Amino acid sequence: MEGSGAPGRLSERSVIQVGDSALAVTLPSWWARLHGLRARMKVGVEVMADGSLRIVPKGAGAKGPLSRVIRVGEEASEGSVVREVVASYLAGFTRIRVEYPPSLYRRISSLRPVLEETMLGFTLVEEGLGYMEFYVTVDPGFISFWEAVGRAFKATLSMLRDAINAAELGSVESLKGIPERDVLVDRLYLYAGRMVNRVLLGLEPFQTLGLRSLAEAPFLVMAVKSIERVADHTALIAENSARLLSAGRGIPGEVLSMVKESCKAFETSGRALISMSRKAAEKAAEIIDKYQARGMPGATSPLPEAALIIDSARRILAYSLDIAEIVIDLESIRQAMGSLPARGKE
């Protein structure tokens, strides 16, 4: 039924001859009503990277920032508020207003630095009794999607390398400082995910992502999420290594060796993603397959920290494999695009 049209759902429409040379396609009535379109009004027509056309209602980009109001109840925890605001940022909202009972002022106002640190370009612009209003002030062109992905990869790789070096040198203080760097990777991940969502919602041009088709977008979100998870486990490796050294215990050689192997695998798969090289991705996958085929060492130390380090290293290997496979999947999607018949031809 036409009135129940859903975003992303493909419907078939006939091409109509108009005059001697022009062709036309009718718009769904539910969509026209949604955007207030009437006969003889103008719409924009954008040619997408895959050759399809995107219909943009005139003035759609000038409706002002996408806004959301989050109302916080007395029973809400600080964590639930942060999660709700982060979800709004990730969804693509530009203006986010948090309203709360005045009795919660101290609890909610204490979250401001946490929120501003968590999200790139997230800034408080107005505050009053019972509310805080934030804007996302970073311009989408300030940091491109691929630059955000590249910076997240480099920051994570640097964390992993430094964790290995600090563990080898026995530098507890250096190890303790590494988890703090995870915040930057989180911010870049959220920013990249936000950019994808705004494009999928039609709030930003498709070219913002530098992709060949929207079919690639979900895969890249998964790749950036894998990088973010590698950073999380690198922070855990640093924390557990610091605990072992602080207790006067050494880090077993086989444990450190496995972390080095996971670092090599992550570096290879990450570089394959940045260069979008299927050959490099296949090489990374082969390296990881060899690690898994020969079996990963178990910690000989009875200390739980050593076992936790090995668990994190194993997970980094798994996420690295995910990244490599995503690159291979993306290349297959691009091959499929190249195999599609030209529109209007047999």
N, C-alpha and C positions, 0 to 999 in steps of 0.2 A: 504494500500500500504506500502511495507516494508520500503521504503526510508523515509517515514513520521513518523517513530517511535518516540514516545514521552516518556520522563522520567516518570516512574511510571505506564506506560501502560503495561498490561499483555498480552502476545501473547502466543499462543499454538504451541509447536514444537514437532516433533516426536523424539523418542529415536531410535538411529541407532545402530545395532550390528556391532562391529568392532573386527574382529578376533574371537577367540573361546570364550573369556570371557569378553572382554571390551565393554562398551557402550559409546555412544557419542551423543551430542546434538549440532546442528549447531548454530553458532552465527549470529545475524542479520547483513546483509551486511552493512547497514548504520552505525551501531555501530562499526563494524570492521574498516570501513574507517575513522570514527571520531577519533579512537585511533591509526590509522596507523598500524593496525595488518595485517600480511601476513602469509601465510602458514608456519608452522614449528616454528613460534615465540612462546614464552612461555607467559602464563598468570598465575596469582595467583587465587586459588580457596579457598574462605573462607567459613567455615561452620557457619551460623548465629544461633542465639539463638533459633529460631523457626524451625530449621532443614533445612531451605532453603540454597541455595548456592549463594555466591556473586562472580562474575567474576571480577578480578582486573587486568587491563593491566599492564604488567611488567614495572616498573619505574613510574607508575602513582603517587606514593607518593613522587617521587623524582623530580618533575617538578618545585620545588621552591614554594615560597609563592604565594597564590592567591592574585592578585594585582588589584587595581582599581585606575583610575585617575578621579578626580572630578574637572571639569573646572568651575570656578565661573565667572559670567558676572558682568558687572558694576552695573546692576540693582538688583542683588541678595541681599537679606536681611541676617542679621546675623542668624536669626532663620532658614532660608531655608538651609544655609550652615551646621548648626549644625544637622538639621534633615537628610540631605543627608549623612553626615559622620556617624551618629548613625545608619542609615539604612544599610550602608556598613559594619559596625562592626557586626551588628546583622545578616547580610547575610552570614558572615563567612570569609570576606576578611582579610588577614593577613597584607598586605601592602596597605596603603591608602595615595595617593598623592593628595594634594589640590593645584591646580594652579589658579592664579588670576592675574589681571592686577596690576602692581606695585603701581598704584594710590590707591589701596584698602589695602595697607600694614597695616596701623594702625587698620583698622576695622577687618581684618582677623587675624592678629597676636594677637589681644585682645581675640580671641576665644580659643586660645591654652589652657589656664588653665581650661576653661569651658569644653572643650573636654576631657582633661586628667582626670578631676574630674568625668565626667559622665560615663566613660567606664573603666572597670577593665583591667589593663595591657596595656592601650593605651598610647604610649609614642612617643614623637617627637624624630626622629633620624637624621633628616637633614632639614636644612632650607636655602633658598637662596632668591634672589630677584624674587618675583613672585611665590614662591611655598613653601609648607611645606610638609614633608613626615613623616608619622607616621607608626609605627609597633605595632602590638599586641604582646607584649612580654611575656604575661603570658602563662605558659605551661598548656595544657589541663588537665594534671595530678596533677597540683598544688592544684587546688580546684576541687573536683569531682562535677558532676552534682547534686547529692543528697545533698552534703555538701552545695552547693550554695543555694539550695532550703531551707534547714534547717536553714541556717544563715539568709536568707531573712525573714523566718517565725519568728525566735526568735527576730530579730531586730524590726520587725513590732509589735509583741506582747509587747515588751519592751516599744516602743513608746506609745502604747495604754494605758498600765498600768500607765506609768509615767504621761500621760496627765490627767488621772483620779485622781491620787494622787495629782498632782499640782493644779488641779481645786478645789479639796476638801480643800487643804491647803491655797488656795488663792495666790499661788506663780506665779505672772505674769512673772517674769524672766525665771523661769523653763519652763513655757508654750511657751515662745518665742523661746526657744532653741530647742524645739522638731521638728519643721519643717525641720531644717537643717539635721536631721538624716535620712530624707527621701531619701537623695542622695545615701546613702549606699544601701538601698533596690533597688533603680533604677539600680545601678551598678550590683548587683547580679542578678536581673531579666534579664538584657541585656546579661550578661555572660551566664546564663542558656539557654536563647533563642538562643544565638550564638552556643552553644555546640550542641543543637538539630539540627540546620540548617546544621552545618558542617557534622554531621552524615548522615543526609538525602541526602546531596550532595555527599556523599562518600568520604569526606575528612578526616574523622576520623573513627576508627573502631566502630562497633555497640556496643561493650561492654563498650565503654566510658560512656554511659548513665546508665548502670546498669539496663536495661529493659529486659523484656522477648520477646518483639516483637516491631517492628517499629510502629505497630498500636497504641501503648500506647503514642507515642511521642506527637501528637497534644493535647491530653488531659492534659498532664503534662505542656505543654506551657500555656494552659488556666489556670491551677491551679496557676502557678507562676505569671501570669498576674493578677489573682484575688488577690493574696497576695500584689502585687505592688499597686493595686488600694485601698486596705484597708489602706496601708501606706499613700497614698495620702489623703484619707479622715480623717485619724488620724491627719495629719498635719493641715487640715482644722478645725478639732475640737479644736485643741490646739490654733490656731490663733483666732478663734471666742470666745473661752473661755477667752483668754487674753484680747480681746477687751471689753468683758463684765466687767471683773474685773478692767481693767484700767479706765473704765467709772464710777466705783463705784457701779456697779450693781452686784447683786449676780447671780449665775447660778441656775435656777429653779431645785428643787429636782427631779422632774419627768424627766427632761432632763438628768441630771447626772445618774439617775437610768437606763435610756435607753442605755446610753453609756456603762454602766457596763454590761448590758445584751448582748450588741453586742460584747463586749470584751470576755465574757464567750463563746459565740457561736463561735467566731473566734478561740479562743484557742482550743476548742474541735475539730473543723473541721481541723485545722492545724495539730494537733497532730495525727489525723486520717490519714492525708496525709503522714506525715513523717514515720509513722509506717505501712502505707498501710493496715490499719485495716478497713474492711467493717463494722464490728460491731460498732466500734467507730464512723464511718461516719454516720451510721444509727441513732446512739444516737444524734449526732450533728444535723442531719436533723430534728429529732423529737423535739429537744429543740427549734429550729428556727420555726418550724411549730406551736408550742404552742404560741410563741410570736406573730406570725402573726394572729393566730386564735382569740386571745383575743383583738386584735387591739392595735396599738401603740398609746401612748399618744401624744397629740398635745401640743405645748408650750402655757402655759397660759400667758406668758409674751408677750407684743406687740413688744419686741425688735427683730429685724430681725436676730441677731446673734443666739438667742435661737432656732429659726426655722431652721437655717442653721446647727446647731449642731445636731438637731433631724434628718434632712435630711441625714447627713453624717452617723449617727448611723444606720439609716434604710438601707443605701447602704452597710455598713459593714455587716449587717445581710444577705443581699442578696448575697454578694460575699462569705460569709462564707457558705451559702447554696450551692452555685456553687461548692465550694471546696469539700464539703461532697458528692455531687452528682457525681463529677468527680471520687472520690475514688470508689464509688459504680459502676460506669461505667467501670473503669479499672479492677475491680474484675470480672465483667461480661466478659470482653474481655479475661481475663486469663482463665476463665472457658470455653469459646468458643475454645481457643487454645487447651485445654486439651481434648476437644470433637472431634477435627479434626482426621480423620482416618490417620493412619500411612502411609507415602508415599510408594507407591508400593504395598499396601495391600488393600483388599476390605473393 
